[in-house]
Amino acid sequence: MAGATFIDVLLAIILPPLGVFLRFGCAVEFWICLLLTILGYIPGIIYAIYVLVG
């Protein structure tokens, strides 16, 4: 898929690791997003949207 759907972006805003997990599974992107979300909610959202859209 080239872009993220509305549901993917909505999940990335509500619970960033879940949105990334549904797209990539337990890949590196998920663990980076989980770590960023634990350290700060906003960085997790920004990274999740960046990964899903890009």
C-alpha positions as a Markdown table, in Angstrom:
| # | Residue | x | y | z |
|---|---|---|---|---|
| 1 | Met | 0.0 | 0.0 | 0.0 |
| 2 | Ala | 1.2 | 3.4 | -0.8 |
| 3 | Gly | -0.6 | 5.4 | 1.8 |
| 4 | Ala | -2.2 | 5.0 | 5.2 |
| 5 | Thr | -6.0 | 4.7 | 5.5 |
| 6 | Phe | -8.1 | 6.8 | 7.8 |
| 7 | Ile | -8.4 | 4.0 | 10.3 |
| 8 | Asp | -4.6 | 3.6 | 10.4 |
| 9 | Val | -4.0 | 7.2 | 11.1 |
| 10 | Leu | -6.8 | 7.3 | 13.7 |
| 11 | Leu | -5.3 | 4.3 | 15.5 |
| 12 | Ala | -1.9 | 6.0 | 15.3 |
| 13 | Ile | -3.3 | 9.0 | 17.1 |
| 14 | Ile | -5.2 | 7.1 | 19.8 |
| 15 | Leu | -2.7 | 4.3 | 20.5 |
| 16 | Pro | 0.4 | 4.7 | 18.3 |
| 17 | Pro | 2.0 | 1.3 | 18.8 |
| 18 | Leu | -1.2 | -0.5 | 17.9 |
| 19 | Gly | -1.5 | 1.4 | 14.5 |
| 20 | Val | 2.1 | 0.5 | 13.7 |
| 21 | Phe | 1.7 | -3.1 | 14.9 |
| 22 | Leu | -1.3 | -3.7 | 12.6 |
| 23 | Arg | 0.7 | -2.6 | 9.6 |
| 24 | Phe | 4.2 | -4.0 | 10.3 |
| 25 | Gly | 3.7 | -6.7 | 13.1 |
| 26 | Cys | 6.5 | -7.0 | 15.6 |
| 27 | Ala | 9.1 | -5.4 | 13.3 |
| 28 | Val | 11.6 | -2.8 | 14.3 |
| 29 | Glu | 9.1 | 0.0 | 13.6 |
| 30 | Phe | 6.8 | -1.3 | 16.3 |
| 31 | Trp | 9.5 | -1.4 | 19.0 |
| 32 | Ile | 10.7 | 2.1 | 18.1 |
| 33 | Cys | 7.1 | 3.4 | 18.3 |
| 34 | Leu | 6.5 | 1.6 | 21.6 |
| 35 | Leu | 9.7 | 3.1 | 23.1 |
| 36 | Leu | 8.9 | 6.6 | 21.9 |
| 37 | Thr | 5.3 | 6.3 | 23.2 |
| 38 | Ile | 6.6 | 5.2 | 26.7 |
| 39 | Leu | 9.1 | 8.1 | 26.7 |
| 40 | Gly | 6.5 | 10.6 | 25.6 |
| 41 | Tyr | 3.1 | 10.2 | 24.0 |
| 42 | Ile | 3.6 | 13.0 | 21.3 |
| 43 | Pro | 6.8 | 11.6 | 19.9 |
| 44 | Gly | 5.1 | 8.2 | 19.6 |
| 45 | Ile | 2.2 | 9.7 | 17.6 |
| 46 | Ile | 4.6 | 11.7 | 15.4 |
| 47 | Tyr | 6.7 | 8.6 | 14.6 |
| 48 | Ala | 3.6 | 6.4 | 14.0 |
| 49 | Ile | 2.1 | 8.8 | 11.5 |
| 50 | Tyr | 5.5 | 9.3 | 9.9 |
| 51 | Val | 5.9 | 5.5 | 9.4 |
| 52 | Leu | 2.4 | 4.8 | 8.3 |
| 53 | Val | 2.2 | 7.7 | 5.8 |
| 54 | Gly | 5.7 | 7.5 | 4.5 |
